[in-house]
Amino acid sequence: MSYSPATGPKEFLSGPKKHNAVSLIRSTLLFAFLVLTIGCSQSHESASVTPMPFESSTAAVELPPIPIKFDQDLGKNLDQILATPDYSQARWGVAVISLKDGKLIYDHNGDQLFTPASNMKIYTTAVALDLLGADYRWRTSVYADAEPDSSGTVHGDLVLYGRGAPDFVSVNKRENPNSIEELTKALVARGVKHIQGNIIGDESYFRGDGTGEGWQWNDLQWYFGAEANALTINANSIEVSITSATKISEQPKITVNDFDGYIQTTNNLVSVEAGAPLRIGVKREPTNNNVIVWGQYPVGARGYGASLSVHQPSLWAAKIFLRTLKSHGITVDGEAQFRDSRVAEKNRFNSDGKAELAFVNSKSLGELIKATNKYSINLYAELLLRTIGRERSPLLPGDSEIGRERGDDERGIDLIRLWLSRQGVKTSNLAIHDGSGLSRLDLVTPRATAQLLEAIRKTNSAKIFTDSLPIAGTDGTLGGRLQSTQGRLVAKTGSLTYDNSLSGYFTAADGQSYAFSVISNDYLPHGGSIRYIDQLLTTMTAYLDHGQIAPKSSP
């Protein structure tokens, strides 16, 4: 029995989840300062060795468009730009396709392989929209062996069963009632008063690993490396906040927004005199939730925080559920436990014959994809990938590997490749290893990316997908970039150490639309290549607005 498919037609809401955006901005602004001072060796979203846990909406330096002569040869002009010393420090791939006739109007290394960074999310979200539909919703359920008896007692364990909802939280937040609190209220309304068993957080709906192949180990402790779990809760992350002492003899204070004792902290900070340098280190071990914070913190300094991922979030969800049940007057005899799919198939949880005592539904897939692309949320993309694999695997041919159970992430990747090939996109030279682009093993071509963008525009999901992309100079990770194209360029950003990308759509002054993909790899100088991507696109869009294009034939 599966309750994951869409529960009915729902109106698409054009705005992103407000509580996600606000909390993301708040935490990332705090974290950005922290990671620039702690000197931890990380490698996400930055050209230095310190982690930048979000894709900045502003380029390091905004460069003016390069003066060009409009001479009908767009390729000649762009080739000259890419050959300049500033650009030649990196490896560049560019592809531009006219959506009017499908002609490839510019191609520079378009069929060579590049690390896409978060442009990988374009592949995942486009295919998810087309295969699952914008109205798809995830259902999270509470099961028992039987209905409660006349006294309100549930005999046996109470199972909190997740199916991969990205927005499942502990308490109701604004317009999002997809929460443990809502499930608990439903149990109270049903007359449940006593659980004669354990509270089990069940993540067995997904098969396979929660982290992507090729993720760097030192990314895993940060929130952008959170494991994708069928029973995801509170984005599988916590905030570690640091407050300075008022006297040098006192120790700075560490607090964590965890009310269940799931995260253990060790405070090795010392106070130093006001005005002294702030130096902090933060470490969570890969296989537990023990967080160590060390360093020196000036007296009277501002408070700062770090967003860390949570290991084994399904057990955390069970603990939160246990506490919430008790706070609502439901007594529980047992303890919080978790269960995954790493058992013999006959021993896995099966909801057939069980009593579903309560359930909640997520927001629509269309809404969550908008948040995924606007704010580049890795966890959401990874859950989408696994949901595709779990729900649409019957579209795949039979498994060729005997004796090994394939993970839903692997099946999801196969479905992306299958979808691309059916759209005429060459896949034999693509290497896809995750859904978010955090993997260093991902390799795509700018041409395939532009062709994907062209293909999704021909489906019923075209508007929702296009609306999910950041708008230049307006919102998301493009809020402070490409101001001259405001309202006419929408694109997905991508950033890893030494690698940047931008792929999306541009509408020229004459109303013609283009799909483009620009990927820069191996740019070592400080600050990354974002400013050069923006300069290249500003120049290119100025040409498309005013120049005459001689289309380039697709090889």
N, C-alpha and C positions, 0 to 999 in steps of 0.2 A: 504494500500500500504506500503510495507516495502522494503527499500533499503539496509538493513543490511547484507544480505548474501553476500558471496564472489562475487566480480565483475569480476572475471576471473582468470585463472592460473597466478601466479606470481612466479618468481624465489626466492627461500629462500636465504636470506642474512645471512651468518654465524656470522657476527659481531654484538654485541649489539649496541644500539643506542648511538652514541658517545656523543651527547650533553646531554643525560640523565646521562650517567656514569660520565662525567666530572662535571656536576653541582651537582650530588649527592655527589661525593667525596669532592668537594669544600665545600658544605654547611655542610656536616656531620663532617668534620674535624674541622670547626669553631665551630659548635654546641657542639661537644663533650667536648671541653674545657669549654664552657659556662656552660653546665649543671652540670659539676663536681664542679662548684664554686657557683652556685646560690642556691643550697640547696632546690630546689623545690621538692615536694613529688610526684614522678612519678614512674611508674612500668613497663617499657618496655625495653627489651633487656639488662637487667643488673641484677646483683645479689644484688645491693644496692637499695636504695630508690630513686636514681636519674635516669632520663631517659637516656638511650643510644639509639639514634634514628636510629641506623643502626647496622647490625650484623657485628661485627669486623671480619676482615680476618685473625687475628692473635690470637693465644691462649695466655692467660695471662702468663703462664709458659709452655714451651715445655718440656715434660717429655720424658725420653728415653723409648724404648720398654722394656717390662718386660722379663727377660730371661726365656725361657720355654724349656721344654724337649719335643722333637717331638716323641710322643708315640702313635700315631694314635687316640688319644682321644682329639679332639679339645674341646669338651664340658667340660671335666675334667679340662683342663688348664684354660679356661675362667671362669668357676665356681670358681676356686680358686682365680683368680684375683678379681672377683666381691665380694668375701668374705673378702678381705683385709680391714683394718680399713679405708683407704682413700676412698674406694668405698662404704663401708657400711653406710656412712653418707647420702647417697641418696637412692632413690628407682630406680632400674634399670630394663629396659626391652630391650631385644636383640633378633633379629630373623635374620637368615642368610639362604638364599635359593640358591641352585645351579641352574643356568639357563640352565645347560646341560640336567638335567633330572627332575627338579622341586622338588628335595628332600630337605627337611628341615634339614640342616646339623648342626644347632645350634639354641637352643631356651632357653631363660632365661626370665621367666615371659612374654613370647611372646603373651599370650592371655589375659593379664591383661590390664586394662585401664590406659592410661597416657595422660597428656596434651602435645600435639605435638608441640606447638608454631608454627613457620613458616613451619614446615614440613607439615602443613595443605595445603600449596600451591602445594605440590605434587599431592594431590587429585584433586584440582581444575584445575590445568594446564593439567594434563593427560586427564581428562574427557573432558575438553574444546577442546583439540586437536582432540580427537577421534570423538566427536559429531559435532563440527563445521568445522573442517578441518584447516590445516595450512594456507590456502590461504584466509580464511575468513577476510573481512575488514569491518570496521564500516564506515557508511556514515553520515556526518553532513550536513544538508540542510538549505537553506534559502527559506521560503515560503511567498507568498502574496496571497490575495484573487484573484488577476488577474494579467495579464501581465502589465507592465508599459505602460502608454499611449504615444502618439506621442511626448509629451514634456519631457518624461522621468520621469513622476510622478507616484509613486505607491500610489494608493488610499487605505487607510486602514493601518493596522499594518503590520510590517515586522517581521516574526517569525524566530528566530534562533533555529532550532530543532535538539537536540542531541539524539544520539542513543547509547551512552555509550563509545565513542572512548576514550581510555586511553591517547592517545598522542596528543589530540587537544590543540593547543596553540594559543596565541594571535598574534605572528608574526612568519614568516618563520624562521626556525632554521636549518642551514646546509641542511641535506638531507630531512628534514621534512617540506613539504608545507601544512600540514594538519592544517590550521590556519585561524583565523578571517581575517588576512591580505589578504590571498589568496581569500577568499570569497568576500571581498570588491573589490578586483581587478576585479573579475568576474562580479560583479554588475556594476562597472564603464564601463567595456568593453561592457556590454549589453545596455548601454545608460541610466542607472538609475541616476537621478539627484536630486530627491526630494521624501521624504517619508512623506505622509500626514497621519501620525498616530504614534503609539508607536513602540519601539523596544522591542520585547518580547523574553526573554530567556526561552525556553520551555524544561522542564525536565520530561515531563509526559510520556515519552516512558517506563520508569521503574515504576513499582508499588512497594510499600513497603518503608521501611526505608533505609536511606543511610548509617547508622551505623549498625554494627553487634550486634546481641544479645549476651550479656555477655561481651561487651567492658567496660573497666573501665572508669569512667567519667573523671579521670585526665589524660587519654591518648588522649582525644578528641581534645585538643588544639594544640597538636603537629602534624607535617606533617604526621607521620606514622598513625595517627588516622583520616585522612581526610575522609569526607563522600563521599561515592560512588554515583555519580550523573550522570544521563544520559547526562547532558550537563556539563561534566568535562572540566575545562580550566586551563592550566598551573599547572597541577597536584594538583589543588585545594589547593595550598599552597603559602605562601609569605615568604620573607626573611626580618627579622628585624635586622638591622645592627646598631652597637653602635661604635661611635668614641669618643676618649677621648678629653677633653679640653686641651688647652695650658696653661691655668692659673687656679689656684684653685678657683678663683672667678667666673669662667664660668661654665656653665652646659654642661655635655657630650651631644653629638648630637645623635639623633635617626633618622634613615631613613628607609623607607619601599619601596620595589620595586612594588608599586601600584601607578599608574598615574591617577587614577580615583576617589580618595578620598573615596574608599570603606572601607579601613581600617583606623580607628581612633586611634591615639596613645596618651597616657598620659605619659609625661616624669617626673618621680619623682626621677631621679638620681641626685646625688650630686658629685662633684669632691673632691677628697682627695689628700694628698701629694703623690708624686711619691714614689713607693716602698711600700705603704700601701696595705693591702689585697684588692683584687677585690671581691665584693659581689654583685650579681645581682639577681633580681627576675623578671620573665616574666609571665604574666597572660592574657589569652583571655577568656572572659566569653563564656559559651557553646551556648548561643542563640543570640549572636551578634558578631560584628567584632571590638569591642573596646579592645585595647591592652594596658595594664598598665605595665610600666617598672620602677623598683625602685632599690635602693641600692646605693653603693658607687663605684666610678670608679677612679682609680689613674690617675693623670695628666701624659700624655705621654705614657700611656699604649697602647698596641696593640689593634686594633679594632677587635671586635668579633660579631658574629651574631647567630640568632636562626631561625629555620624553623618552622613556625606555619601553621596550617590548616586554611582554609577560610570557614566561615559559609555561607550557601546559595550561592554556586558558580554559579548557573545559573543566578542569578541577577548580579553577578560580570561580567559574560560573556556578558550579555546584555549591561552593562555600557561600557565595553571595545569595543564592537561592535559599539555602538553609537559614541564613540570618534573616532574610526577608520573611520567610514563613513564620519564624518565631516572633518577629516583630508584629506580625498580624494575628498573633494568638494561636497559631497552629503548632502543636507540640510535635517533636520528632525524636524517636528513640535512637536512631542510628547516626551516622556521620556522613560527611561529604566524600564522595568517591568519583572517579572518572572511568570511562570505558572507551576504547578505540577499536579500530578494525583489525588489529594485529592478533587475531585469534582465528581458529578454524571457522570456515564459513558457516557451518552448522551451529556454531556457538555464538554467532553475532546476534545482536538485538534485532528482533523482527516485530514490527508493530501489529502484524496480523493477529487478531484475537485479543489484543490489549485494549484497555479502556482509555480513550483519549479524554482526559479530564479538563484540559484547557489548551488553547492555542492562541498565538498572535501571528499576524502577517507583517512582512516588511513593507517598506515603500516599494514602488514599482521599479522595475529594472531600468526604465528610462530615466527616472529621477536619480537613481544611484550611479548610472553611467555618467550623468552630467557632473556629479560630484567627483567621480573618478578622473575624468578628463580635465575639468576646470582646475582642480587642485592636485592632480597627479598623485592619487592615493594608491600606493602599492598594494596594500591589503585588499582593497576592493577588487583590483584587477586580478589578483591571485584567486580570490573566491569566485569571480566570474569564470575564470579558466576552468576551475574544478567543477563548477556547476554545469558548464557546457559538456565536460567529459562525463559527468554522472547522468545528466538528463538526456543527452543526444547521442550516446555511444551506439545505439542501434543503427545509426547512419553509417557506421564504419564497417569495413569488411572484418572477417574473423581475425582473432589474434594470431600472429605468426610465431610468437614465442611460446613454446610449450613449457609448462612447469613454473611459470612466473606470473603472478597477478600484477597487472599493469595499474599504475595509479591513475586517478581521475585527472590529474594534471597532464599526464602523458596522453591520455585519450583526448583531452581538450586541445592539446597541441596538434594531434593528428586531425582533429576536426577543423582547426584553423587552416591547416595545409590543404585539406580536402575542399574546403570552401574556396580558397584561393585558386586552386587548380580548376575548379568548375567555372570560375570567372575569367579563365584564360591567363592567370598570373603564373609565371614560371616559379616553381617551388623547389626544383631539384638542387638549387644552390643556396637555399635558405637554411639557417640553423636557428631553430626556436627552442628555447629551454625554459622559459617561464612566461607569465602573462603580464608582468609589470615592467620588464626591462632592467631590473636590478642585476640580472645575471650577466656576467662578463663573457658568457659563451654565446649569447645571442648574436646572430649575424644576419642582416637583411640588406637589400639593395635599395637605393633611392627610387629606382624605376618601379620595383615591385610595390613600394610604399605608395607612390603616386597612382599606380594602377589600382591598388586597393581602394584608395580614396575615390577614384573614378567609379569603381564598381559599386561601392556602397551607395553612391548618389543615384544609382539606377534602381534601388530597392524601395520598399515601402517605409524603410527606416531612415531614409535620407535626411529628412528634416530634423528628427530627433538626434541623429548622430551629429549633424552639422551644428545644431544648437548646443551640443555638449562641449564643443571645443572652446577654449579661451578666445575672447575677442580682443584683438590688438588695441592697446591703449585704454581698455575698459574694465576687464575683469580677469579673474583666475591668475594663472602664472604669466599672462601677457599684459596684466593690468598697467604696467609702466613702460611697456616696450612698443616700438613701431607706431608711434603716435600719428605719423603722417598717413597711415593706412587705417585709422580708426573707423570701425564700422564696416570695413570692406575686406579685412583679412581675419580669418579665424584659423587657429592652428594649435597642434599639440606640441608642447615643449619637451625637451629631454636633456638631462645633465647627469654625467658621471665624471669622475676624475679624468681629465684630458679629452673628454668627448662631449659634444653638444649637438643637438638636432632640433629641427623645427619642420613640421609637415602639416599641411592643411589646404585651405582654399583662399583664393583672392579673386575679387570681382573688380574688373577694370572700369574706367570711366565710361566706356561704351556699353557696359552691362555684360560683357563676356566674362565667363568664369574660368578659372584655371585651378588644377590640382598641382601641388608642388611638394617636393621633399628635399630638404637641405640637411646634410649630415657632415659634421666635422669630427674627425678622429685624430688622436695623437698630437693635440695641441698642448705643449708643455708650459709656455709662459704663464705667469701668474695672471689670474683674472679670466682665463678661459677664452673661448672663441665666440661667445654669445654676441659681443659687440660687432664682430665681423659678419656673423650670420645676419644680424639686423641691417648692417650696412649693405650687404649684398642684396637682401630682399627689398630694401628701400630703393635701391638703384634699379632692380629688376621691375618692381611694380611701377616706378616712374616711367620706365620704358614701355610697359604694357599699357599704361594710360595714354601715352603720346606717340609711341613709335609704331612702325609698320613691321609686322613679323613675317619672316620667311620661314614657314614650318619646316622642321627637320623630320626626315623620314625615319620611322622606327626600324631598327635593324631586325 
